Amino acid sequence: MQESGLNLLSFRGKMRILHLTWFAFFLSFFVWFNMAPLMGVMREALNLSDQQVKTLFILNVALTIPARIIVGMLVDHFGPRRMYALLLTTGAFLCFGFAFAKEYEQLALMRFLLGFVGAGFVIGIRMVSEWFPAKQVGVAEGIYGGWGNFGSAGAAMILPSLALWYGGENGWRYAIATTGVLALVYAVIYFFSVSDTPKGSTYFKPKKSGAMEVTSKGDFFLYLLMNVPMYAALAVLTWKLGPSNLGMLNEVTTLFIYATLVGVYIFQAIRIYQINGHVFHREVPEIERYSFTQVAVLDLAYMVTFGSELAVVSMLPLFFQDTFALDVRTAGLLASGYAFMNLVARPGGGLVSDRFGRKKTLLILIAGLTAGYYILGNVDSDWPVWLAVVATMCCSFFVQAGEGAVFAMVPLVKRRLTGQVAGMAGAYGNVGAVVFLTVLSFVSPQVFFITIAAAAAIVFVAVLLFLKEPKGHMHEVLPDGTVQMIKVT
């Protein structure tokens, strides 16, 4: 990473902030995906059905959809230091609730609420963008995201052995609870160890809260449209839990949730108009404009990159265990190879994006992951295990490098909206996860992989036609009315 101007062995200044922040993200993923590598043990201990297991996978990523939007807004206002400490503390106690739940309904509720922890990602995106210049932000965000995402691999490698070390029928519970203890301790460490900006820098905040600012009529309607899939994904989850499927929700509750989702969307649409209604009456000054189309395309790109990663990380240990008749520890170790690639792939995607162009890099990586998932769609018990692992890791390289390329662009859209842009893109990652995991609940793993490949091919076309390469500078208007120019290339 020396070519990027980053000394990874340093623990001073901006590098200190980067290291402390990626580890906060690592722990949030460690907690968030502490269930996946232990699901084989949990399935036997609690006598869970196949549909109950798949429902837990979907529940694990559902709440993160609204959580990333909300946390994105809060971090823009209150700063990443406070928000990361709050998120890790909250996640720790939810983790304890899941670890010691006795009934399936309690497990399901705690797993749903633990999706809140997944919102930690957007907090660090804002923190890193405050400390690193544009020429380094891609690789810095890649290190943050990639090394943080490795938390899921860490869980897959460590927790099965930790559960065995604790021993007994409750070993898996103590292993999961241990992840909560680590998050709680680090919440305190992080709060007292970082600051939101370098000394003397301005922390830009949105002019208004409650919705993202847009700067044209077309962007206003596109913003309304792009909010629909986030509510639709939650409606799909409700349908899956409803009386016509798993029966965890009765008809009255299901209809109430549908009505609530519609009501919240209408409320948000009204709020969007309150924030942005002025675009229908007067033109926004050129210096304050940005293209929301760029946000929309990045949302879709993150849906098929990070969304597919969430879905695959959730199901892969069990897929290896069932396909190749492996024990839970071996399956977890082999499946960890998918997330293991985060250590180099996501920073690599950010670095290549910094060096060779944002759009070109993203196109190449999405094409690669499309081919990768198509290949995984052909993996079955006739394959050698080693070849299946190699195919998985090759696919994951393109997936995670693609995530790095997406978030190399996110901080370059509009600085004061970085948390909200990251929140919306991150939420789309979870939209993808909910959709893909819902597909998995009806089809074989092979069809699941092919479905992801098809979605990625469609997004490739969207990036090709609509994404624009950032050029020159972006401008931010300070509270006193003066203008600050920020280089983006």
C-alpha positions in Angstrom: 0.0 0.0 0.0 3.0 2.3 -0.1 2.1 3.4 -3.6 -1.1 4.8 -2.2 0.8 6.9 0.2 -0.5 5.0 3.2 1.8 3.4 5.7 -0.2 0.5 7.2 2.4 0.0 9.9 1.8 3.5 11.2 -0.4 4.2 14.2 -0.4 8.0 14.1 -2.6 10.7 12.8 -5.1 9.5 10.1 -3.7 6.0 10.1 -4.5 5.7 13.8 -8.1 6.7 13.1 -8.2 4.2 10.2 -7.0 1.3 12.3 -9.3 2.1 15.2 -12.3 2.5 12.9 -11.8 -0.6 10.8 -11.5 -2.7 14.0 -14.8 -1.2 15.2 -16.4 -2.3 11.9 -14.7 -5.7 12.3 -16.4 -6.2 15.7 -19.7 -5.1 14.3 -19.5 -7.8 11.6 -18.1 -10.3 14.2 -21.3 -9.8 16.2 -23.6 -9.5 13.2 -22.5 -12.8 11.6 -21.8 -14.8 14.8 -24.8 -17.1 13.9 -23.8 -18.4 10.5 -20.8 -20.6 11.4 -22.8 -22.0 14.4 -26.0 -22.7 12.6 -25.3 -26.4 12.1 -25.0 -26.8 15.9 -27.9 -24.5 16.6 -30.1 -26.5 14.1 -29.5 -29.7 16.0 -29.6 -28.2 19.6 -32.9 -26.4 19.0 -34.4 -28.9 16.4 -34.9 -26.1 13.8 -36.6 -26.8 10.5 -35.0 -25.9 7.2 -37.4 -23.0 6.7 -36.8 -21.7 10.3 -33.0 -21.7 9.5 -33.5 -19.8 6.2 -35.9 -17.3 8.0 -33.2 -16.5 10.5 -30.8 -15.8 7.7 -33.3 -13.3 6.2 -34.1 -11.7 9.5 -30.5 -11.1 10.2 -30.2 -8.7 7.3 -33.7 -7.1 7.2 -33.5 -4.4 9.9 -30.3 -3.1 8.5 -32.2 -1.6 5.6 -33.9 1.2 7.6 -31.1 1.2 10.2 -28.5 2.3 7.6 -30.7 5.1 6.4 -31.4 6.3 9.9 -27.8 5.9 11.1 -26.5 7.6 8.0 -28.6 10.7 8.9 -27.6 10.6 12.5 -23.9 10.3 11.8 -24.0 13.3 9.6 -25.5 15.3 12.5 -23.8 13.8 15.6 -20.5 12.5 14.3 -19.1 9.0 13.9 -17.3 8.9 17.3 -20.6 9.0 19.3 -22.5 6.9 16.8 -20.0 4.0 16.7 -19.8 3.8 20.5 -23.6 3.8 20.7 -24.0 1.1 18.0 -21.5 -1.3 19.5 -23.0 -0.9 23.0 -26.6 -1.5 21.7 -25.4 -4.4 19.6 -23.7 -6.0 22.6 -26.9 -6.2 24.6 -28.9 -7.5 21.6 -26.2 -10.1 21.2 -26.7 -11.3 24.8 -30.4 -11.5 24.2 -29.9 -13.8 21.2 -27.3 -15.9 22.9 -29.6 -16.9 25.8 -32.9 -17.0 24.0 -34.9 -20.2 24.8 -37.7 -20.2 22.2 -37.5 -19.9 18.4 -39.7 -16.7 18.5 -37.1 -15.1 20.9 -34.3 -16.1 18.6 -36.1 -14.7 15.6 -36.8 -11.4 17.4 -33.2 -10.9 18.6 -31.8 -11.8 15.2 -34.1 -9.3 13.6 -33.0 -6.6 16.0 -29.3 -7.5 15.6 -29.6 -6.3 12.0 -29.1 -2.9 13.6 -25.4 -3.7 14.1 -25.0 -3.9 10.3 -25.5 -0.1 10.1 -22.0 0.4 11.6 -20.6 0.4 8.1 -21.9 3.8 7.2 -20.5 5.4 10.4 -16.9 4.5 9.4 -17.4 5.7 5.8 -18.0 9.2 7.1 -15.1 9.0 9.6 -12.6 7.9 7.0 -13.8 10.4 4.4 -13.1 13.2 7.0 -9.5 12.1 7.6 -8.3 11.1 4.1 -7.9 13.2 0.9 -9.6 12.3 -2.4 -6.5 10.7 -3.9 -6.3 8.3 -1.0 -10.0 7.9 0.0 -10.7 4.9 -2.3 -8.0 2.7 -0.8 -8.6 4.0 2.7 -12.3 3.2 2.5 -11.3 -0.2 1.0 -9.1 -1.0 3.9 -11.9 0.1 6.3 -14.6 -1.9 4.6 -12.4 -4.9 3.6 -10.7 -5.4 6.9 -14.0 -4.7 8.8 -15.9 -7.1 6.6 -13.3 -9.7 7.6 -15.2 -9.9 10.8 -17.6 -12.4 9.2 -14.6 -14.6 8.3 -13.2 -14.2 11.8 -16.5 -15.4 13.2 -16.4 -18.4 10.8 -12.9 -19.3 11.8 -13.0 -18.7 15.5 -16.5 -19.3 16.9 -17.0 -23.0 16.1 -13.7 -23.8 17.9 -14.6 -21.4 20.8 -18.0 -23.2 21.1 -16.2 -26.5 21.3 -13.8 -25.1 23.9 -16.6 -23.9 26.1 -18.1 -27.4 25.6 -21.5 -28.7 26.6 -24.9 -28.1 24.9 -24.6 -24.4 25.6 -21.1 -23.9 24.2 -22.6 -22.1 21.1 -24.4 -19.7 23.4 -21.3 -18.7 25.3 -19.4 -18.3 22.1 -22.0 -15.8 20.8 -22.2 -14.0 24.1 -18.4 -13.6 24.0 -18.7 -11.5 20.8 -21.1 -9.2 22.7 -18.6 -8.7 25.5 -15.9 -7.7 23.0 -18.2 -5.2 21.4 -19.1 -3.6 24.7 -15.5 -3.2 25.8 -14.4 -1.7 22.5 -17.3 0.8 22.5 -15.7 2.5 25.4 -12.2 2.3 23.9 -13.3 3.8 20.6 -15.3 6.7 22.2 -12.2 7.9 24.1 -9.7 7.3 21.4 -10.9 9.2 18.3 -12.1 12.5 17.1 -14.5 13.2 14.2 -12.2 15.4 12.2 -8.5 16.4 12.1 -7.7 19.4 14.2 -8.9 22.6 12.6 -11.1 20.9 10.0 -14.8 21.6 9.5 -17.4 18.9 10.0 -20.0 19.6 7.3 -23.6 18.9 8.3 -26.7 18.7 6.1 -28.7 21.9 6.0 -31.9 20.0 6.8 -32.6 16.7 8.4 -35.1 13.9 7.8 -34.4 13.3 4.1 -31.6 13.6 1.6 -31.2 16.9 -0.2 -31.7 16.7 -4.0 -31.1 19.5 -6.5 -33.5 19.0 -9.4 -37.1 18.0 -10.2 -35.9 14.8 -11.9 -33.8 13.9 -9.0 -36.8 14.4 -6.7 -38.9 11.8 -8.4 -35.9 9.4 -8.8 -35.3 9.7 -5.0 -39.0 8.7 -4.4 -38.6 5.8 -6.8 -35.4 4.6 -5.2 -37.0 4.4 -1.8 -39.6 1.9 -3.0 -37.4 -1.2 -3.0 -36.3 -0.7 0.6 -40.0 -0.9 1.7 -40.7 -3.7 -0.8 -37.9 -5.8 0.7 -39.5 -5.5 4.2 -42.9 -6.3 2.7 -41.4 -9.5 1.1 -40.0 -10.4 4.6 -43.5 -9.8 6.1 -45.1 -12.0 3.4 -42.5 -14.7 4.1 -43.3 -14.7 7.8 -47.1 -14.4 7.2 -49.9 -17.0 7.4 -49.5 -18.1 3.8 -45.9 -19.2 4.4 -44.2 -19.7 7.8 -47.2 -18.7 9.9 -45.1 -16.7 12.4 -47.4 -13.7 11.8 -51.1 -13.9 11.8 -53.2 -12.3 9.1 -54.1 -9.2 11.2 -50.4 -8.5 12.1 -49.3 -9.1 8.5 -51.9 -6.5 7.2 -50.9 -4.1 10.0 -47.2 -4.3 8.9 -48.1 -3.8 5.3 -50.2 -0.7 6.2 -47.4 0.6 8.4 -44.9 0.3 5.6 -47.2 2.1 3.2 -47.8 4.8 5.9 -44.1 5.3 6.6 -43.4 5.6 2.9 -46.0 8.2 2.5 -44.7 10.0 5.6 -41.2 9.9 4.2 -42.4 11.1 0.8 -44.0 14.1 2.5 -40.8 14.8 4.4 -38.8 14.5 1.1 -41.1 17.2 -0.3 -40.7 19.4 2.7 -36.9 19.2 2.4 -36.8 19.5 -1.4 -40.0 21.2 -2.5 -38.1 24.3 -3.4 -36.7 22.6 -6.6 -40.2 23.0 -8.1 -40.2 26.8 -7.6 -36.6 27.9 -8.1 -33.4 26.6 -9.6 -30.7 25.4 -7.2 -27.5 27.3 -7.7 -25.0 25.5 -9.8 -22.4 25.4 -7.1 -24.7 23.4 -4.8 -25.9 20.8 -7.4 -25.1 17.2 -7.6 -26.6 14.3 -9.7 -28.8 11.9 -7.7 -28.6 9.5 -10.6 -25.0 8.7 -9.4 -26.4 7.8 -6.0 -29.0 5.5 -7.6 -26.5 3.7 -9.8 -24.1 3.2 -6.8 -27.1 1.8 -4.8 -27.7 -0.8 -7.5 -24.0 -1.7 -7.7 -23.8 -2.2 -4.0 -27.0 -4.3 -4.0 -25.3 -6.9 -6.2 -21.9 -6.6 -4.6 -22.4 -6.3 -0.8 -25.9 -7.6 -1.0 -24.7 -10.9 -2.5 -21.9 -11.1 0.0 -24.3 -10.8 2.9 -26.5 -13.5 1.4 -23.6 -15.9 0.6 -21.8 -15.4 3.9 -25.1 -16.3 5.6 -25.6 -19.6 3.8 -22.1 -20.7 2.7 -21.1 -22.7 5.9 -24.3 -24.7 5.8 -24.0 -25.1 2.0 -20.5 -26.6 2.3 -21.6 -28.7 5.3 -24.6 -30.2 3.4 -23.1 -30.4 -0.1 -19.9 -32.1 0.9 -20.9 -33.8 4.1 -18.4 -31.9 6.3 -18.4 -31.3 10.0 -19.4 -27.8 11.3 -15.8 -26.7 12.0 -14.4 -27.7 8.6 -17.3 -26.2 6.8 -16.9 -23.0 8.7 -13.2 -22.8 7.9 -13.7 -23.5 4.2 -16.6 -21.0 3.9 -14.5 -18.4 5.6 -12.4 -18.2 2.4 -15.2 -16.2 0.8 -14.9 -13.4 3.4 -11.2 -13.9 3.8 -10.7 -12.2 0.4 -11.9 -8.9 2.0 -8.4 -8.4 3.4 -7.0 -7.6 0.0 -9.9 -7.5 -2.4 -11.8 -4.5 -1.1 -8.7 -2.3 -0.5 -7.5 -3.4 -3.9 -10.8 -2.4 -5.5 -10.5 1.1 -3.9 -6.8 1.4 -4.9 -7.4 0.5 -8.6 -10.4 2.9 -8.6 -8.2 5.7 -7.3 -5.5 5.0 -9.9 -7.3 4.0 -13.1 -10.8 5.5 -13.0 -14.0 4.9 -11.0 -16.4 3.8 -13.8 -13.9 1.6 -15.7 -12.9 -0.3 -12.5 -16.5 -0.9 -11.4 -17.5 -2.2 -14.8 -14.6 -4.7 -14.9 -15.4 -5.9 -11.4 -19.1 -6.3 -11.9 -18.4 -8.3 -15.1 -16.1 -10.6 -13.0 -18.6 -11.2 -10.2 -21.3 -12.0 -12.8 -19.1 -14.7 -14.3 -18.0 -15.9 -10.8 -21.6 -16.5 -9.6 -22.5 -18.2 -12.8 -19.6 -20.7 -12.1 -20.8 -21.2 -8.5 -24.2 -22.0 -9.9 -22.7 -25.2 -11.2 -21.0 -26.4 -8.0 -22.5 -29.6 -6.6 -21.3 -32.7 -4.7 -19.5 -34.1 -7.8 -17.0 -31.2 -7.6 -13.8 -31.7 -5.5 -14.0 -29.7 -2.4 -10.8 -27.8 -3.1 -12.1 -26.7 -6.5 -15.3 -25.4 -5.0 -13.3 -23.4 -2.4 -11.1 -21.9 -5.2 -14.2 -21.0 -7.3 -15.7 -19.4 -4.2 -12.6 -17.3 -3.4 -12.2 -16.2 -7.0 -15.8 -15.0 -7.1 -15.5 -13.3 -3.8 -12.5 -11.3 -5.0 -14.6 -9.6 -7.7 -17.5 -9.1 -5.3 -15.4 -7.4 -2.6 -13.2 -5.4 -4.9 -16.5 -4.2 -6.4 -17.6 -3.0 -3.0 -14.4 -1.1 -2.6 -14.9 0.5 -6.0 -18.4 1.6 -5.1 -17.3 3.2 -1.9 -14.4 4.9 -3.6 -17.0 7.0 -5.3 -19.5 7.5 -2.4 -17.6 10.2 -0.6 -17.1 12.1 -3.9 -20.9 12.6 -4.5 -21.5 15.4 -2.0 -19.3 15.8 1.1 -21.9 17.0 3.6 -24.3 14.2 2.5 -21.7 11.4 2.7 -23.3 9.6 5.7 -26.7 9.7 3.9 -25.4 8.5 0.6 -23.4 5.8 2.3 -26.5 4.9 4.3 -28.7 4.6 1.3 -26.1 2.6 -0.7 -25.6 0.4 2.4 -29.3 -0.1 2.8 -29.5 -1.3 -0.8 -26.8 -3.9 0.1 -29.3 -5.3 2.5 -32.2 -5.0 0.0 -30.1 -7.3 -2.2 -29.4 -9.7 0.7 -33.1 -9.9 1.7 -34.2 -10.5 -2.0 -31.4 -13.1 -2.6 -32.0 -15.0 0.6 -35.8 -15.0 -0.1 -35.0 -16.5 -3.4 -32.8 -19.1 -1.7 -35.8 -20.1 0.6 -37.6 -21.3 -2.6 -34.8 -22.7 -4.8 -31.6 -24.7 -4.7 -28.3 -23.0 -3.9 -27.3 -23.4 -7.5 -30.3 -21.4 -8.8 -29.7 -18.9 -6.0 -26.2 -18.2 -7.4 -27.5 -18.0 -11.0 -30.1 -15.4 -9.8 -27.4 -13.2 -8.4 -25.4 -13.5 -11.7 -28.5 -12.4 -13.7 -29.0 -9.4 -11.4 -25.4 -8.4 -11.7 -25.6 -8.5 -15.5 -28.5 -6.0 -15.4 -26.6 -3.7 -13.0 -23.6 -3.8 -15.4 -25.7 -2.2 -18.1 -26.9 0.5 -15.6 -23.4 1.4 -14.7 -22.3 1.4 -18.3 -25.1 3.8 -19.4 -25.7 6.1 -16.4 -22.6 6.3 -14.1 -20.4 9.3 -14.7 -16.7 9.6 -13.8 -16.1 12.2 -11.1 -14.1 15.1 -12.5 -12.5 18.2 -11.1 -13.7 19.5 -7.8 -16.8 19.5 -5.7 -17.9 22.6 -3.7 -19.3 22.9 -0.2 -20.9 26.1 1.2 -19.8 26.8 4.8 -22.2 28.0 7.4 -20.9 31.6 7.0 -21.6 31.5 3.3 -18.1 31.1 2.1 -17.3 28.3 -0.4 -14.7 25.5 0.1 -13.5 23.7 -3.0 -12.6 20.0 -2.5 -10.6 18.1 -5.1 -12.1 14.8 -6.2 -9.6 13.7 -8.8 
